Each structure stands twice: as C-alpha cells, then as structure tokens.
C-alpha cells in the first residue's frame, strides 16, 4: 500500500499547476472552492432539519401528504419505519418512489 494517497485537492492542484497557474493562486482558488462546498453543505443541512410532526403517525397510518410535509422525518428520520409500513394509493410503501403519485 502506498504511503500517500493523493486527494482530490492534490489532483486539482496538479492540474492547475500544469495549466500554468502559480502555486499561491492555485491554493487560493482551491481553498475558496472548499469553503463554498462547506458552506453549501451546511446550508443544505439547515434546510433539511425540520420539526417533527405534532402528532407523528404510526405504522400503516402515514399518508402521502405526511411524507410530503415532513420528508426528512419520514424518509430518513425516526418516522421511516412507519412510512415503510404505510402504502400509497397504488400499494407501494411511502418510502419508495411511486411513478403515479404526484
């Protein structure tokens, strides 16, 4: 196994240096891109954090509208098992993509 495994940063830096961009400018640009990625990730996390439904429904009782109103809770959160046990009008689990539901 090699002692050093190049990262995406290393590959991008090599490409920039090969393109004639000097090292300080290449580092500055790559750090700016990294900062944008981190900020974008953090804002995405903020958008996906939602409140838990006032009255979370149990298995078999979750509706399509509940999943649309609280997608994070019912798809990735604590309500997933309840949504898996519930069905849409086309008899698919609410955690699956239904080709007919809106």
C-alpha positions as YAML, in Angstrom:
chain: A
units: angstrom
residues:
- id: 1
  name: UNK
  ca: [0.00, 0.00, 0.00]
- id: 2
  name: UNK
  ca: [1.40, 3.44, -0.87]
- id: 3
  name: UNK
  ca: [2.47, 5.75, 1.93]
- id: 4
  name: UNK
  ca: [0.49, 8.60, 0.40]
- id: 5
  name: UNK
  ca: [-2.82, 8.54, -1.42]
- id: 6
  name: UNK
  ca: [-3.46, 11.72, -3.42]
- id: 7
  name: UNK
  ca: [-6.66, 13.57, -2.60]
- id: 8
  name: UNK
  ca: [-8.99, 15.41, -4.96]
- id: 9
  name: UNK
  ca: [-7.29, 18.60, -3.79]
- id: 10
  name: UNK
  ca: [-3.92, 17.21, -4.88]
- id: 11
  name: UNK
  ca: [-5.24, 16.24, -8.31]
- id: 12
  name: UNK
  ca: [-6.85, 19.65, -8.79]
- id: 13
  name: UNK
  ca: [-3.69, 21.41, -7.66]
- id: 14
  name: UNK
  ca: [-1.57, 19.37, -10.08]
- id: 15
  name: UNK
  ca: [-3.94, 20.21, -12.94]
- id: 16
  name: UNK
  ca: [-3.85, 23.91, -12.09]
- id: 17
  name: UNK
  ca: [-0.06, 23.94, -11.89]
- id: 18
  name: UNK
  ca: [0.13, 22.08, -15.22]
- id: 19
  name: UNK
  ca: [-2.17, 24.75, -16.70]
- id: 20
  name: UNK
  ca: [0.32, 27.44, -15.70]
- id: 21
  name: UNK
  ca: [-1.40, 28.85, -12.61]
- id: 22
  name: UNK
  ca: [1.15, 29.72, -9.95]
- id: 23
  name: UNK
  ca: [1.06, 27.86, -6.62]
- id: 24
  name: UNK
  ca: [-0.21, 30.70, -4.37]
- id: 25
  name: UNK
  ca: [-3.09, 31.49, -6.75]
- id: 26
  name: UNK
  ca: [-3.95, 27.80, -7.19]
- id: 27
  name: UNK
  ca: [-4.08, 27.32, -3.41]
- id: 28
  name: UNK
  ca: [-6.21, 30.45, -3.03]
- id: 29
  name: UNK
  ca: [-8.69, 29.23, -5.66]
- id: 30
  name: UNK
  ca: [-8.89, 25.72, -4.25]
- id: 31
  name: UNK
  ca: [-9.42, 26.98, -0.71]
- id: 32
  name: UNK
  ca: [-12.23, 29.21, -1.97]
- id: 33
  name: UNK
  ca: [-13.87, 26.23, -3.67]
- id: 34
  name: UNK
  ca: [-13.53, 24.18, -0.47]
- id: 35
  name: UNK
  ca: [-15.11, 27.00, 1.56]
- id: 36
  name: UNK
  ca: [-18.03, 27.17, -0.88]
- id: 37
  name: UNK
  ca: [-18.53, 23.41, -0.62]
- id: 38
  name: UNK
  ca: [-18.55, 23.54, 3.19]
- id: 39
  name: UNK
  ca: [-20.97, 26.48, 3.25]
- id: 40
  name: UNK
  ca: [-23.24, 24.77, 0.74]
- id: 41
  name: UNK
  ca: [-23.21, 21.57, 2.80]
- id: 42
  name: UNK
  ca: [-24.03, 23.46, 6.00]
- id: 43
  name: UNK
  ca: [-26.91, 25.37, 4.39]
- id: 44
  name: UNK
  ca: [-28.26, 22.10, 2.97]
- id: 45
  name: UNK
  ca: [-28.20, 20.59, 6.46]
- id: 46
  name: UNK
  ca: [-30.10, 23.60, 7.79]
- id: 47
  name: UNK
  ca: [-32.75, 23.23, 5.09]
- id: 48
  name: UNK
  ca: [-33.21, 19.51, 5.78]
- id: 49
  name: UNK
  ca: [-33.62, 19.97, 9.51]
- id: 50
  name: UNK
  ca: [-37.30, 20.21, 10.09]
- id: 51
  name: UNK
  ca: [-39.59, 19.92, 13.01]
- id: 52
  name: UNK
  ca: [-41.09, 16.62, 13.97]
- id: 53
  name: UNK
  ca: [-44.79, 16.40, 13.17]
- id: 54
  name: UNK
  ca: [-47.01, 17.45, 16.08]
- id: 55
  name: UNK
  ca: [-48.67, 14.04, 16.04]
- id: 56
  name: UNK
  ca: [-46.33, 11.55, 14.36]
- id: 57
  name: UNK
  ca: [-48.33, 8.71, 12.89]
- id: 58
  name: UNK
  ca: [-47.65, 5.05, 13.49]
- id: 59
  name: UNK
  ca: [-47.06, 2.20, 11.04]
- id: 60
  name: UNK
  ca: [-49.78, 1.91, 8.44]
- id: 61
  name: UNK
  ca: [-51.23, 5.32, 9.29]
- id: 62
  name: UNK
  ca: [-48.82, 7.65, 7.47]
- id: 63
  name: UNK
  ca: [-50.23, 9.30, 4.34]
- id: 64
  name: UNK
  ca: [-48.55, 10.56, 1.18]
- id: 65
  name: UNK
  ca: [-49.30, 14.11, 2.37]
- id: 66
  name: UNK
  ca: [-47.50, 13.44, 5.68]
- id: 67
  name: UNK
  ca: [-44.36, 12.36, 3.81]
- id: 68
  name: UNK
  ca: [-44.56, 15.44, 1.57]
- id: 69
  name: UNK
  ca: [-44.93, 17.72, 4.61]
- id: 70
  name: UNK
  ca: [-42.11, 16.07, 6.61]
- id: 71
  name: UNK
  ca: [-39.90, 14.25, 4.09]
- id: 72
  name: UNK
  ca: [-36.78, 14.16, 6.24]
- id: 73
  name: UNK
  ca: [-38.62, 12.74, 9.24]
- id: 74
  name: UNK
  ca: [-40.48, 10.05, 7.30]
- id: 75
  name: UNK
  ca: [-37.79, 9.12, 4.78]
- id: 76
  name: UNK
  ca: [-34.53, 9.46, 6.72]
- id: 77
  name: UNK
  ca: [-35.59, 10.08, 10.29]
- id: 78
  name: UNK
  ca: [-37.41, 8.39, 13.11]
- id: 79
  name: UNK
  ca: [-40.64, 8.02, 11.13]
- id: 80
  name: UNK
  ca: [-39.13, 5.84, 8.40]
- id: 81
  name: UNK
  ca: [-40.45, 2.52, 9.74]
- id: 82
  name: UNK
  ca: [-43.96, 3.97, 9.98]
- id: 83
  name: UNK
  ca: [-43.74, 5.27, 6.40]
- id: 84
  name: UNK
  ca: [-42.36, 1.92, 5.17]
- id: 85
  name: UNK
  ca: [-45.35, 0.14, 6.69]
- id: 86
  name: UNK
  ca: [-47.79, 2.61, 5.09]
- id: 87
  name: UNK
  ca: [-48.88, 2.44, 1.45]
- id: 88
  name: UNK
  ca: [-49.77, 4.99, -1.18]
- id: 89
  name: UNK
  ca: [-52.98, 4.64, -3.22]
- id: 90
  name: UNK
  ca: [-51.01, 2.45, -5.65]
- id: 91
  name: UNK
  ca: [-49.97, -0.04, -2.95]
- id: 92
  name: UNK
  ca: [-46.30, 0.98, -2.77]
- id: 93
  name: UNK
  ca: [-44.51, 1.77, 0.51]
- id: 94
  name: UNK
  ca: [-44.39, 5.52, 1.10]
- id: 95
  name: UNK
  ca: [-40.60, 5.33, 1.29]
- id: 96
  name: UNK
  ca: [-40.45, 4.16, -2.35]
- id: 97
  name: UNK
  ca: [-40.87, 6.39, -5.37]
- id: 98
  name: UNK
  ca: [-44.28, 5.82, -6.90]
- id: 99
  name: UNK
  ca: [-44.38, 6.50, -10.65]
- id: 100
  name: UNK
  ca: [-48.06, 7.52, -10.40]
- id: 101
  name: UNK
  ca: [-48.20, 9.67, -7.23]
- id: 102
  name: UNK
  ca: [-47.56, 13.37, -7.91]
...
